[in-house]
Amino acid sequence: MAGIELVASPGEISSGTSAKTVLQITAPTNQRLKIKAWGLMCKGIAATDAPLRVRLLRQTTSGTMTSLTLIKRNIATETIQSTASHTATAEPTAGDVLAVREVHPQSGYYESFLGNEISVPGGGRVGIEVLAGVSISVVPELVFEE
């Protein structure tokens, strides 16, 4: 690992009302990643709407999504090897579920891993998937190191 800390955050995405991957990162072929934090903020309107199901999961395929430019959080001159994408139009295949959270549509959820980061193997993928009863805007984020 080169110690490059990266942020994947595409801005607002409409959740729709079926399970939807809103953000995915892919590790370089021969290099691991460490997920340091993840979460999402919601912009729901009705306080009585049911919570969203939010899952952090390994994904075994890439699905069909829009490419996302990663942002370096630290000063590093090395070239970013990882890739990211957002807003699935064809869902990736879900693998291991790493976390499941219920999030109120007028709030959000954010989790940092202090010394207990989630490892992503070379060529592996991790995504944030949401399932909402009503379509709302969400802002997902993954912070990781390559």
N, C-alpha and C positions, 0 to 999 in steps of 0.2 A: 504494500500500500504506500502510496505517495503522500498520504496525509492531506489530500485535497478534500475540503468540506464543501458539499454541494447542497443546493436547495432546488427542489422541484415543486413549483407552485404555479398552476396555469391561470389563476384568477377564477372568476365566477363560472360555474357550470350548472346547467339545469339537470336536476336529478332524474326527472321522469318518474314513472310509477312502477317500473320493473327494475330488477337488479341491474346496476350499471357501474362499470369500472370508470371512475372519474380521473384516476391517475395511476400510472404504471412506470416503474423504473426497471431498466435492464442492465445487468452487470456485464462488463467486458468479458469476452470468451475465457480468458485465463486469469482473471483477477476477481477477488472477492470484494464485496461492499459491506459496510457496517451501517445499519440504519440506526441513527442516533435519536430521532424524534419523528412523530407523525401525528396527524390530526386533520380536522376540518372545522370550519365555521359555517353556520347555516343562516340563511336569510328568510326564514319562514314568516308568514303573516298572522296566522291564527294560532292563538295560545292553546286551543283545544285540539289541534292536530296531533295525531299519534307520533311517537318517536320514530326516528329513522333507525334502521339497522345499518351499522357501519362495520365493515370487515376489512382487516388487514390480512392479505393472504398471498401465498406463493401462487404464481400462475404458470402453467406449463406451456401455454402458447401466447402469442402477442396480440391476438385479436386484430381488429381494424380500428385504428385510432389516429389522432392528429399528433404530429411530432411537436415536442416541447423543447425549448432551449433551456439548459440547466444554467444556474447561476452559482459562481464561486463565492463562498462566504469568507474565505481567507485569501491572503495574497499568495498566489501560486502561479508559477509560470508554466507548469506542465499542462499538456493538452488533456482535456477531459475525454475519458474513454467510454464512460457510461452513456446511456441514452434514456430518454423519457418520452412519454406520450400521454395524451389525455382524451377524455370524452369518447368512449367506445361506441362505435356504430355496429360492430360485430364483437360480441363479448369474447374475451380470452377464456381459456379453459382453467377453471379453478383447481388449485392443488391444496396444500395444507393451509388450514385456517390458523393464523397466528394470533388473532385477537378479534373479538366481537364486542361491540359497544352499542348501546341504545342511546341516542342523542336527541334531545328535544329540538324541534325544528326552529326554535327561536334562540338557540344557544350554539354551543360547539363543544368540541372535545380535543384535547391536545395531550400527548404523552411523550415524555423524554425518558430515554434509557440511560441512566447514569452508571456507566461501567458494565452494563448488561445488554449491550447492543445486539440487535438481531443480525445475524450473518446471512449474506446472500451469496451463494456460490457463483463461481465464474459462469457466465452465460445464463444465470438464473434471473427470474423476474419476481417482483413484488408489486402488488397493486392495492389501491383503496377502492372498495366497492360499496355503493350505497343502495338501499332499498327504502323507498318512501311511499307512504300512502297517497300523498299529493305531491305534485311536482313543485320543488323549491330550488332556489339557487344555493349552491354550496361552494366553498373555497377550500380545496384540499391542499395539503402540504406534506412532503417527505423531506427530511434532512438526513443526509447520509455522507459517508466518507469513502473515498476510493483510494 
